[in-house]
């Protein structure tokens, strides 16, 4: 990680402050960027079927729990607003 950061910093430093220096260093910066992308892409791994099933079940269970929670909160707020409006109309 530190080597990649130094390489990127040296590429940026080589760019300079004026437009012509930045334009001249553009191919070098693009090449450095694509090399970094290739290096990071090699680190990517595909999850196993067991991991996919586990995370999918966690997501499905969480969605149902949140759905139940929001249904209960919606009903409670709706009934309390209904109660407030009915008591105000009676007066």
C-alpha positions as CSV (number, residue, x, y, z in Angstrom):
1,X,0.0,0.0,0.0
2,X,2.8,2.4,0.9
3,X,4.6,1.7,-2.3
4,X,1.5,2.4,-4.4
5,X,0.9,5.7,-2.5
6,X,4.5,6.8,-3.1
7,X,4.2,5.9,-6.8
8,X,1.0,7.8,-7.2
9,X,2.5,10.8,-5.3
10,X,5.6,10.9,-7.5
11,X,3.3,10.7,-10.6
12,X,1.3,13.7,-9.3
13,X,4.5,15.6,-8.3
14,X,5.9,15.0,-11.8
15,X,2.9,16.7,-13.3
16,X,4.0,20.1,-12.1
17,X,1.9,23.2,-11.8
18,X,1.5,24.5,-15.3
19,X,-0.8,23.1,-17.9
20,X,1.9,21.8,-20.3
21,X,3.6,19.7,-17.6
22,X,0.3,18.2,-16.6
23,X,-0.5,17.5,-20.2
24,X,2.8,15.8,-20.8
25,X,2.5,13.6,-17.7
26,X,-1.0,12.5,-18.6
27,X,0.0,9.2,-20.3
28,X,2.2,8.3,-17.3
29,X,-0.7,9.0,-14.9
30,X,-3.2,7.0,-17.0
31,X,-0.8,4.0,-17.1
32,X,-0.2,4.3,-13.3
33,X,-4.0,4.4,-12.8
34,X,-4.6,1.3,-14.9
35,X,-1.8,-0.6,-13.2
36,X,-3.4,0.2,-9.8
37,X,-6.8,-0.9,-11.1
38,X,-5.3,-4.2,-12.3
39,X,-3.5,-4.8,-9.0
40,X,-6.7,-4.1,-7.0
41,X,-8.8,-6.3,-9.4
42,X,-6.5,-9.3,-8.7
43,X,-7.3,-9.0,-5.0
44,X,-11.1,-9.5,-5.6
45,X,-12.5,-12.8,-4.6
46,X,-15.8,-14.5,-5.3
47,X,-17.8,-15.5,-2.2
48,X,-18.6,-19.1,-1.7
49,X,-22.2,-20.4,-2.0
50,X,-22.3,-20.9,1.7
51,X,-21.4,-17.2,2.3
52,X,-24.0,-16.1,-0.3
53,X,-26.7,-18.1,1.4
54,X,-25.8,-16.8,4.8
55,X,-25.8,-13.1,3.8
56,X,-29.0,-13.5,1.8
57,X,-30.8,-15.1,4.7
58,X,-29.6,-12.3,7.0
59,X,-30.9,-9.7,4.5
60,X,-34.3,-11.4,4.1
61,X,-34.7,-11.8,7.9
62,X,-33.7,-8.1,8.5
63,X,-36.1,-6.9,5.8
64,X,-39.0,-8.8,7.5
65,X,-38.1,-7.5,11.0
66,X,-37.9,-3.9,9.7
67,X,-41.1,-4.3,7.8
68,X,-42.9,-5.6,11.0
69,X,-41.4,-2.7,13.0
70,X,-42.5,0.0,10.6
71,X,-45.9,-1.6,10.3
72,X,-46.4,-1.5,14.1
73,X,-45.1,2.1,14.3
74,X,-47.3,3.2,11.3
75,X,-50.4,1.6,13.0
76,X,-49.5,3.2,16.4
77,X,-49.1,6.7,14.9
78,X,-52.2,6.3,12.7
79,X,-54.4,5.2,15.6
80,X,-53.0,8.0,17.8
81,X,-53.7,10.6,15.1
82,X,-57.2,9.2,14.6
83,X,-57.8,9.3,18.4
84,X,-56.6,13.0,18.6
85,X,-58.8,14.0,15.6
86,X,-61.9,12.2,17.0
87,X,-61.5,13.9,20.4
88,X,-61.1,17.3,18.8
89,X,-64.2,16.8,16.6
90,X,-66.4,15.8,19.6
91,X,-65.8,19.1,21.4
